[in-house]
Amino acid sequence: MRGIVLSEVRYEVDIQLKRGLLDICVLAAIKNEDSYGYKIIKDIKPYLTISESTLYPILRRLETAGFLTEYSVEHNSRLRKYYHITPAGIERIEIFDEEWQEILAIHDFVTREDKKND
């Protein structure tokens, strides 16, 4: 029987956490107005770096989950895909905010000894 390697567990948690955070960032980028891929990347850039190869799978995953829809608009004789957040996407952001408060409480618990030593 193989034991759990801590670094592998940490890596998996990191991946899942980052995936969830990126999903929320993309939804937040289109919360107030519909947008297209390049603009989403540009809007997120002051907060984090995301590449097209990362963004488009996220957009597909969010669309499959029902958190956004897409539509095309002609721009300079080419079709540009725009993304629109759905009510389920708005609700996902609201749930994230509640979940984040729990994460902050867990962080406070985990670091309580460090805070006593300050």
Secondary structure, DSSP 4 states (H G I P E B T S, - for coil): -PPPPHHHHHHHHHHHHHHHHHHHHHHHHTSSS-B-HHHHHHHHTTT----HHHHHHHHHHHHHTTSEEEEEEEETTEEEEEEEE-HHHHHHHHHHHHHHHHHHHHHHHHTHHHHHT-
